[in-house]
């Protein structure tokens, strides 16, 4: 959660746009995103050059030599943020509008890539040199504060706070998964270099970026010293769908900035019959929308066969099972109602996952995790597609803290169960834990007997400790003594009147 000076600077940047005549929140977000992307290109290019030097790999900077812009040869070095940021406002505005913006629109050599597709209709909308100059200065200050912040997620949190202003303005926002929860889910799944990863409701690509960052941290040499694995990482590993063009554009830029050249980010209603992806992915990471109901006429028929419903949270679970290869795994966030809902559809999807596949874990999260945007209680489900069953025991964890206060402020606190969750997941010692502890295993047979109910309170046992009270006679003596003291005090007060 962004607080203090950094939050004030972002609010100030928003005010700069309002004063400059751009008030539509989607326009503001898009224009800020373009400029952040331009700045990030400079930083990421420098970082890649350093990493390549350390690994002994060749590196060709995108800012080397000349580039063709509208039939004119331009020195690519002049298009870097660090090169134009100090120019006079008028000169900077002309350069950004006529050269830098066309440069980023045509940055990707593959014209069929997600980046090229969604940047094709991007428009530079800043109306005056003064607005651009103020925005550049404000962003430099924001980046300075981000660099001073010790939080690993400050970049994501800053972007999250910017995006939250869309939902605050009364427009839809699909980008509410806290970055530390995403990171926890990625660490639990521990992706390898051969994965084919998908988020069918990708928004700004938070899950895909986190998976990519995890792989670069843990398996950098395995990926970048192997030509085939590097190609797979850059062009074949990451897939995402969304129905919002703005989110797709931001997501594509986000992925490219984070070093994934050609992710498959597509416009698609994942639940419709237009989504033909079946048995394609080895890993799905998602927080699908819980928008309630939709028209079943638009839903793919094979999903309705698993659970006939209009509820998106149930249909997405059916979709995940269809999209996964046999052996593929899923970590997804669901609202609590999915765990214990008593409708036929609720029971059907839980039974499908438990009886015909392998349900591995249910991690119940406190309702404050999604504040200030929503107060809904949620859980993380982790399961593997087998198609023939295999669930033996299900691991339950009762998360009570995530490192932040559970109110709207979401301030940093010392209590944090996430490291414990990662340490306990698949730990053989979990079999020895009692139902009174924070995590424990429950046999499949017991879950089936309870109508496939997955709410942790159904199985957790509360340990009642006997409390010994003083005998009644002692309590009465104490009350009488207190009454005498009160009477004496009142007598003294009367004497003073």
N, C-alpha and C positions, 0 to 999 in steps of 0.2 A: 504494500500500500504506500503510495507516494504521500509524503507529508512535508511540512516546513517550507524551506526556501525553494526547493525544487518544485513543489506543488504550486507555489505562488508564481514562479517563473512561467510554468505551463499555462496557468490561468491568465497571466499577463500576455502570453503569446496569443491566446484566444481573443483577448481584448484588442490586440493589435489588428487582427483580421476584421473584427467587428467595426473598428474605427476606420478601416480601409475599405469598408463596403461589402465584405464577404461575410454573410451571416448564416447561410445554409450550412449546418454542421457537417454534412457529407462533403461539401465543397472544401470546407476548412480542413477536414481530415485528409482529403485527397491531396491538397496543395502542400500541407505540412509533410505528408508522407513522401511526396516527390522530392522535396528539399532534403528531408532526412536521408532518403535513398541516395541522392547526389553526394551528400556528405559522407555517408557510410561507404560509398564506392571508393572514395579517397582512402579512408581508414582501412577498409578490407583489402584494397590493393597493396597497401604498404605492409599489412600483416601477412598476406600471402607471399609477398616477396621475402620477408624474414623467415617464414616457415619453410619456403622452398630452399633458401640458403642453408638452413639448419639441416634439412633432410637431404641436401645435395641434389635437388630436383630442379629442372629448368623452369623458369617463370617468365612469361611475357606480359608486361603491364598493359592494361587497356589504355593507358595514357601515354604510350610510347609511339613516336612517329606521327604521321599525318592521318587524318580521317576525312572522309568525304561527307560534307554536310550540304545538301542542296546543290550538288555539283561544284562546290567550292572546297579546296583543300585547306584544312585547318590543323594547326599544331595541337595534338591531343592533350599536351601538357597544360595548355591554357584553359582546359575545361575542368580541371580539378578544383574542388572547393577551396583548397588552400591557395590556389592561384588567383581566383577571382574575388574572394571574400573581401579583400581590402581595396578593390577598385572603387572609384567614385560611383555613386548610386546610378546615375544615368548610363554610364559605361557598363556597369555590372548587369543592369536590367537588359540592355541590348544583347549582351553576350549570352546571358541565361536564356532569354526568349528565343534568340535566333540560332544559337549554336549548342548550348548545353542541353536544353530540353529535347531538341531533335536527336542529339547524340544518345541520350538515355532511352528514347523511344525506339531507336534502331540498334540498341546495344547487342542484342542477341543475334548471332549469325543464322540460327535456325528460325526461319519465319513462321514455322508451324509450332514453335514452342509456346508454352503457356504464357511466358513473359511477353513475347511478341504479340500474341493474340490479344491479351488484355491491355497492353500499352498502346495498341494501334489507335484507339479512340481517346487516348488521354489528351487533355487540354491544359495548357498553362494559363491560369486565370487571374494571376495577380495583376491588378490594373495599373499600378504606378511604380516607378523606381523607388519611391520612399517606402512603400509597403514591403517591397522585396528587401531593401536595405535593413529595415527594422527587424524583419523576420530572420534574416541571416544572423544579425547580431544576437537576437534572442535565442536562436538555436545554438549558437556558439556558447552562450552562457549556460544553457540547459545541458549541453554535452560536458562542459567543464564540471558542473555539479554532479552529473552522472559518473564521471571519472573519479571524482573525489569520494563518492559513496562506496562503501565497502560491500554492499549487498551484491551477491552474484546475479540477482534477478532485476537489478535496477533498470536495465534497458527495456526488459519486457514489462516491468511495472510502469515505466514512463509511458510506453506505448499503450498499455492497458488503460491508464488514466485518460489519455487522449481519446481513446475509443469509447470510454465510458460516457463521454460527453454527448455521444450520439444518442444513447439510450436515455440520458437525462433530458434530452431535447424532445423526447416522445417518439423517437424512431426505433426500429428494431435493432437490437444489438446481439450478435451471436458469439461474442468474444469474451465470455466471462469466466473461463476456467482459470483459476489462479495458477501462476507459473510454477509455484513450488508443488502444487498437487500434480500438475502435468509431469514435472520432473520425477516425483515419487513413482508415478505409474510407469514411466519409462524405465526407471531403475529396477522396479519389480519385474518387468518383462525382459530386461537385459538383452536387447536385440543384438544379433550378430551381423556380420558383413554380407550375408547372403539373403537377408530379409527382403520381402516385397511388402512395403508398409502402406496402409491406407487409412485415411480419416474421411469417412463419407459425409461429414458435416464440418468441413475444415476451417471455415471462417478465415482468420488471418494466418493459418497454418501453424499454430502454436505447438500442437503435438508433433507434427512432422519436423519442425525446427528443433525441438527438444530431442527427438530421436537422432537427428543428424549430429547435433552437438555432442550427445552421449557417445556416439560411435567415433567421432573425431577425438574425443578425450581418451577413450578406452582402447580404440583399435586403429589409431592413426596410421601407424607404419604398415599394418596389414592391408589397409585400404589404399594408401597412396604409393606404396612400393609395388603394387600389383596392378598391371594395366587393366585387366578385366574387372577387378573389384572396384577400381576407381571409376571406370566407365559405368558400372552398375550403380554405384553410389550417386554419380552425377546425373544419370539419365533414366534409370530403370527402377530405382528403389522406392521413390516417394510418389504417392498418388493421393489426390484430394478432390472432393466435390463440394460445391456449394451452389446456392441459387441466387446469390447476391453478387452482381458484377463488381461492385466496389470492393467487397471483401476478396474476391478472386484476384483483382489487380494488386491489392495490398499484399495478399498472400504470396503471389508470384514474386513481387519485389522483395518481400521478406525472405523468401527461400534463396533468392539469388544473392542477396546481401550476406546471407549466412553460408555461402559457399556451395550451394547446390545449383548447378548451371541449368539443368533442364528437368524440373519436376513436372509431373503430369497433374496439373491443376485444371479441372474442367468444370464448366457450367453443366449441372445436372441435378435433377430432383432424384435423389438417391433411392427413394421409396417407389418411384414410378417404374413402369415396364420399360422405360427408355434406358434404364440402368441395366445393362446386360452383363455386368461383371459377376460371374459365378465361379466359385472355387479357384480364385486367382491369387489371393493374398496369404502371406504367412503370418502377418501381424496386423491387427486393427487396434488403433488407439483413438478413442472418441469420447466426446461429451455431446451427444445428439440433442437437438432441441426438444423441449417438453412443452410444445405449444398446444397440447390438448388433442383436438380431433381434426380429421381431414376427410375429404371425400374418398370413400373406398373405391370409387370408379377409377381413380387415378393410380391406385396402388397395384404393384405387380401381383399377379394371381398366385405365384408360388409362395409369397409372404403370407397371404391370407389363408393359405392351406395350413400353415403352422399355427397361426392364431388369428382368428377372424375378429378384427377390431378396427376402430378408427383412431386409437391412441398411438401417437407417434413413438412414444418411449418403448412400447411393446413391439411395434413393427420394426424399429431399428434393431432390436435384439434378434428378431427373425432374419433381418437383412444381414447382420454380421455372420450368422451361421451359414447363410447361403454364399456370402462373398469369400469366406475363408476356404483355403485348401484343407484337406484332411491333415491333421497335425498342426494346423494354424491356430494361433492364440489370439485372444482378445482381452483388452483391459478397457472397460468403459464405465462412465458415470451414469447412474440411474437415480431417479427420484425414489424416495423410500416406499412410495405406494407400489412400485414394481415388486418389492420384496414380500409384501403381505396382502396385496389386493386379492379379493375373493371372487372376482368375476371369472367366468369360464376362460377368457383370453389370458388373464393374469396367470391362472394356474397352468394353462396349456404351455405358455412359453417357458415358465419355470420348470415344468416337467420335461419339456423337450431338451433343455440345457442339461438337466440333472440325469435323466434316464438315457438319453441318446448321445450324450457327449460327456465331457468331464468338467464339472464345476469345481474350481480349485479354491476360490477365496471370495469372501464377502467382507469388505472393509466398510463399516458404518462410520460416516463422518458427521460431525456436529453441524447444526443448521447454520452457524455463523460463518462457515467456510466461504460462502458465496456473497456475504455482505460486503459492501453496502448495496449491491445490485439486487440481491434476492435473499430471502431467509429460508429457503426450502431445505429440508433435510435430504441428504443424498447418501449414496453408497457407491463404492467401486466394486464391480463384478469382474472376476478374472476366470476365464474358461478356455478350454481347448476343444476344437472340433475333432470328433472321432467318427461320428455317424453310427456308432454301435454301442455307445455307453462307455462305462469305465469309472464313473464317479464312485469313490470309495468313502472318503471322509472329506468334509468341507471345512476349510479353515475360516474361522470368524475372528475379526479384530474390532474392538470397540475404541475407535479413535476419539479421544477427549480433547486434544489440543493439537494445533498445527503450527505453532510458533508465533501466532498472532492472536490478539484479543478477539473474542467472538462477537464484538459489537460493531457498529458502523465505522468506527475509527480504524479498526484492524491494526492496532499498534503492535510492535514487536514485544513478545513476552518470552520468558525462559522455557515455559512448558512447551514441549514439542514431541509428539509421538512418532513423527515420520521416520527418524533414524531407527527407532525400535521396530516399526512395522517392517522396514527393509531387512533388518537383522533377523527377525523372527520368521519371515516368509520362507516356507520350505525348509525350515530348520528342524532336524529330526527330534530335537528336544520338545517341540510343540506337543507331541503325543502324550507327554507326561503332565501337561498342564490341566488344572482343574477348571470347572465351569465358573468358578468364582473369580478367575483371573481375567486380565484384559484381552487375552486371546486364548482360543481353545479349538479343538477339532470336534465335529459332530458327524456321526455315521450317517450315510445316505438313507438307511432304513428308517431312522428316526425322523429325518426330514420328510420322507415320503408319507409316514404315518401322520404328520402334521399338515397334510395338504400342500406339501412343498413350500411351506412358509419359510422365508429366509431372513426374517427380522431377528436380530441378535437377542432381543429380550425374550424370545420364545425359548431360548436354550440356556441363556446365562442364568446362573444361580446367585442370589444375593446372600451374602454371609451375615447372619444376624449375631451380633455379639451381645451377650447378656450384660445388662447394666445393673449394678447393685445400688440401691438407695438406702438411706438411713431408716431405721425403724420409725413408724408413725409417731410414737411418743416423743422421739428426739426432734422431729420436724415441728410438732406442736409446741414443744418447749422453746424452740428457736423463734417461732412466730410470736409467742407470748413475750419473749425477751425483746423482740423488735418493737412490739406494740408499746411496751413499757418505755423504751427509748424515745419513741415518737411522742408519747404522752408527756414525758419529762421535757422534751424540746418545746412542745406547745405551751407548757406551763411557764417556761422561761420567756417565751415570746410575749405571753400575756403580761408578765411582770414588767416588760419594757414599754407597754402601751400606757 
